[in-house]
Amino acid sequence: MTMNIGSIDRILRVVVGVALIALVFVGPQTPWGWIGVVPLLTALVGVCPAYSIFGIRTCKRK
């Protein structure tokens, strides 16, 4: 799989992922915060399956 997530997109995904996971421990404390694992994992791997399906790339081509 080739990377299809750019650096700004990765940073935003990490911030959103950590914020959602933090909601599990602080705030309403609902299990819905674990959805934050998805953007966090896609940011760490650098590949978004949804971007692959729709042909979207936010990173520069090599």
MDTraj code that builds the backbone (N, CA, C; nanometers):
import mdtraj as md
import numpy as np

residues = "MET THR MET ASN ILE GLY SER ILE ASP ARG ILE LEU ARG VAL VAL VAL GLY VAL ALA LEU ILE ALA LEU VAL PHE VAL GLY PRO GLN THR PRO TRP GLY TRP ILE GLY VAL VAL PRO LEU LEU THR ALA LEU VAL GLY VAL CYS PRO ALA TYR SER ILE PHE GLY ILE ARG THR CYS LYS ARG LYS".split()
xyz = np.array([
    [0.0834, -0.1169, 0.0000],
    [0.0000, 0.0000, 0.0000],
    [0.0889, 0.1246, 0.0000],
    [0.0549, 0.2195, -0.0794],
    [0.1313, 0.3429, -0.0844],
    [0.0668, 0.4471, 0.0061],
    [0.1490, 0.5350, 0.0589],
    [0.0972, 0.6401, 0.1461],
    [0.0058, 0.7332, 0.0668],
    [-0.1063, 0.7686, 0.1276],
    [-0.1969, 0.8621, 0.0625],
    [-0.2422, 0.9734, 0.1574],
    [-0.1718, 0.9865, 0.2716],
    [-0.2052, 1.0898, 0.3692],
    [-0.0861, 1.1829, 0.3839],
    [-0.1094, 1.3118, 0.3637],
    [-0.0038, 1.4113, 0.3753],
    [0.0249, 1.4483, 0.5199],
    [0.1262, 1.5315, 0.5398],
    [0.1705, 1.5638, 0.6758],
    [0.0670, 1.6439, 0.7547],
    [0.0030, 1.7411, 0.6929],
    [-0.0988, 1.8199, 0.7641],
    [-0.2172, 1.7312, 0.7996],
    [-0.2569, 1.6459, 0.7075],
    [-0.3668, 1.5529, 0.7314],
    [-0.3326, 1.4577, 0.8457],
    [-0.2090, 1.4114, 0.8503],
    [-0.1658, 1.3203, 0.9574],
    [-0.1699, 1.3895, 1.0932],
    [-0.1239, 1.5131, 1.0984],
    [-0.1245, 1.5880, 1.2246],
    [-0.2669, 1.6074, 1.2737],
    [-0.3568, 1.6453, 1.1834],
    [-0.4969, 1.6643, 1.2215],
    [-0.5597, 1.5343, 1.2694],
    [-0.5265, 1.4233, 1.2052],
    [-0.5807, 1.2943, 1.2473],
    [-0.5310, 1.2548, 1.3860],
    [-0.4046, 1.2816, 1.4149],
    [-0.3516, 1.2501, 1.5478],
    [-0.4221, 1.3341, 1.6539],
    [-0.4398, 1.4632, 1.6269],
    [-0.5056, 1.5522, 1.7233],
    [-0.6500, 1.5076, 1.7481],
    [-0.7235, 1.4790, 1.6404],
    [-0.8631, 1.4360, 1.6548],
    [-0.8702, 1.3005, 1.7249],
    [-0.7816, 1.2089, 1.6889],
    [-0.7814, 1.0770, 1.7505],
    [-0.7536, 1.0830, 1.8997],
    [-0.6533, 1.1585, 1.9384],
    [-0.6199, 1.1718, 2.0807],
    [-0.7330, 1.2414, 2.1560],
    [-0.7943, 1.3426, 2.0950],
    [-0.9051, 1.4129, 2.1596],
    [-1.0238, 1.3198, 2.1820],
    [-1.0557, 1.2372, 2.0828],
    [-1.1675, 1.1438, 2.0982],
    [-1.1381, 1.0376, 2.2036],
    [-1.0168, 0.9868, 2.2048],
    [-0.9808, 0.8878, 2.3058],
    [-0.9819, 0.9504, 2.4447],
    [-0.9434, 1.0762, 2.4566],
    [-0.9450, 1.1454, 2.5857],
    [-1.0867, 1.1566, 2.6405],
    [-1.1860, 1.1607, 2.5522],
    [-1.3254, 1.1674, 2.5975],
    [-1.3676, 1.0423, 2.6729],
    [-1.2977, 0.9321, 2.6509],
    [-1.3298, 0.8093, 2.7239],
    [-1.2962, 0.8260, 2.8716],
    [-1.1895, 0.8999, 2.9002],
    [-1.1421, 0.9141, 3.0370],
    [-1.1884, 1.0437, 3.1037],
    [-1.2090, 1.1487, 3.0243],
    [-1.2499, 1.2788, 3.0766],
    [-1.3735, 1.3220, 2.9996],
    [-1.4649, 1.3865, 3.0650],
    [-1.5843, 1.4343, 2.9962],
    [-1.6996, 1.3370, 3.0113],
    [-1.7733, 1.3118, 2.9027],
    [-1.8922, 1.2268, 2.9151],
    [-1.8606, 1.0794, 2.9442],
    [-1.7391, 1.0371, 2.9258],
    [-1.6925, 0.9018, 2.9545],
    [-1.7802, 0.7942, 2.8902],
    [-1.8035, 0.8090, 2.7611],
    [-1.8775, 0.7080, 2.6862],
    [-1.7807, 0.6279, 2.6004],
    [-1.8154, 0.5046, 2.5681],
    [-1.7264, 0.4233, 2.4855],
    [-1.7138, 0.4730, 2.3413],
    [-1.7944, 0.5687, 2.3004],
    [-1.7850, 0.6220, 2.1642],
    [-1.6517, 0.6894, 2.1381],
    [-1.5819, 0.7276, 2.2422],
    [-1.4521, 0.7910, 2.2251],
    [-1.3483, 0.6991, 2.1639],
    [-1.3696, 0.5675, 2.1743],
    [-1.2746, 0.4722, 2.1170],
    [-1.2743, 0.4759, 1.9651],
    [-1.3679, 0.5467, 1.9049],
    [-1.3655, 0.5665, 1.7597],
    [-1.2399, 0.6449, 1.7204],
    [-1.1823, 0.7173, 1.8153],
    [-1.0603, 0.7927, 1.7909],
    [-0.9411, 0.7059, 1.7552],
    [-0.9512, 0.5760, 1.7784],
    [-0.8420, 0.4850, 1.7419],
    [-0.8259, 0.4794, 1.5900],
    [-0.9349, 0.4919, 1.5170],
    [-0.9304, 0.4822, 1.3710],
    [-0.8466, 0.5952, 1.3100],
    [-0.8756, 0.7225, 1.3374],
    [-0.7899, 0.8260, 1.2782],
    [-0.6465, 0.8204, 1.3300],
    [-0.6293, 0.7770, 1.4542],
    [-0.4945, 0.7666, 1.5093],
    [-0.4136, 0.6598, 1.4362],
    [-0.4729, 0.5445, 1.4113],
    [-0.4029, 0.4377, 1.3397],
    [-0.3750, 0.4742, 1.1947],
    [-0.4718, 0.5366, 1.1279],
    [-0.4486, 0.5744, 0.9881],
    [-0.3397, 0.6803, 0.9781],
    [-0.3301, 0.7687, 1.0784],
    [-0.2235, 0.8690, 1.0782],
    [-0.0876, 0.8040, 1.0997],
    [-0.0807, 0.7078, 1.1895],
    [0.0465, 0.6423, 1.2175],
    [0.0933, 0.5568, 1.1002],
    [0.0003, 0.4908, 1.0313],
    [0.0355, 0.4053, 0.9177],
    [0.0580, 0.4888, 0.7920],
    [-0.0190, 0.5971, 0.7768],
    [-0.0048, 0.6831, 0.6600],
    [-0.0924, 0.6438, 0.5435],
    [-0.1852, 0.5511, 0.5674],
    [-0.2740, 0.5035, 0.4611],
    [-0.4174, 0.5086, 0.5119],
    [-0.5043, 0.5691, 0.4332],
    [-0.6459, 0.5738, 0.4652],
    [-0.7214, 0.4891, 0.3619],
    [-0.7880, 0.3820, 0.4056],
    [-0.8617, 0.2977, 0.3113],
    [-0.9710, 0.3741, 0.2345],
    [-1.0367, 0.4663, 0.3000],
    [-1.1414, 0.5443, 0.2319],
    [-1.0806, 0.6308, 0.1214],
    [-0.9636, 0.6887, 0.1471],
    [-0.8960, 0.7675, 0.0445],
    [-0.8602, 0.6788, -0.0747],
    [-0.8193, 0.5561, -0.0482],
    [-0.7846, 0.4637, -0.1570],
    [-0.9055, 0.4329, -0.2437],
    [-1.0199, 0.4121, -0.1816],
    [-1.1421, 0.3800, -0.2560],
    [-1.1823, 0.4957, -0.3468],
    [-1.1751, 0.6186, -0.2959],
    [-1.2186, 0.7348, -0.3721],
    [-1.1073, 0.7994, -0.4540],
    [-0.9860, 0.7467, -0.4457],
    [-0.8757, 0.7991, -0.5249],
    [-0.8218, 0.9325, -0.4772],
    [-0.8307, 0.9589, -0.3485],
    [-0.7852, 1.0853, -0.2920],
    [-0.6430, 1.0681, -0.2393],
    [-0.5589, 1.1676, -0.2623],
    [-0.4226, 1.1697, -0.2074],
    [-0.3968, 1.3100, -0.1539],
    [-0.3551, 1.3181, -0.0283],
    [-0.3199, 1.4480, 0.0268],
    [-0.1694, 1.4634, 0.0425],
    [-0.0935, 1.3630, 0.0011],
    [0.0526, 1.3738, 0.0071],
    [0.1061, 1.3963, -0.1342],
    [0.2272, 1.4460, -0.1395],
    [0.2903, 1.4711, -0.2685],
    [0.3360, 1.3390, -0.3298],
    [0.3254, 1.3314, -0.4586],
    [0.3711, 1.2103, -0.5288],
    [0.5220, 1.2118, -0.5423],
    [0.5811, 1.0944, -0.5373],
    [0.7268, 1.0837, -0.5502],
    [0.7677, 1.0684, -0.6940],
])
top = md.Topology()
chain = top.add_chain()
for i, resn in enumerate(residues, 1):
    res = top.add_residue(resn, chain, resSeq=i)
    for name in ("N", "CA", "C"):
        top.add_atom(name, md.element.get_by_symbol(name[0]), res)
traj = md.Trajectory(xyz[None], top)
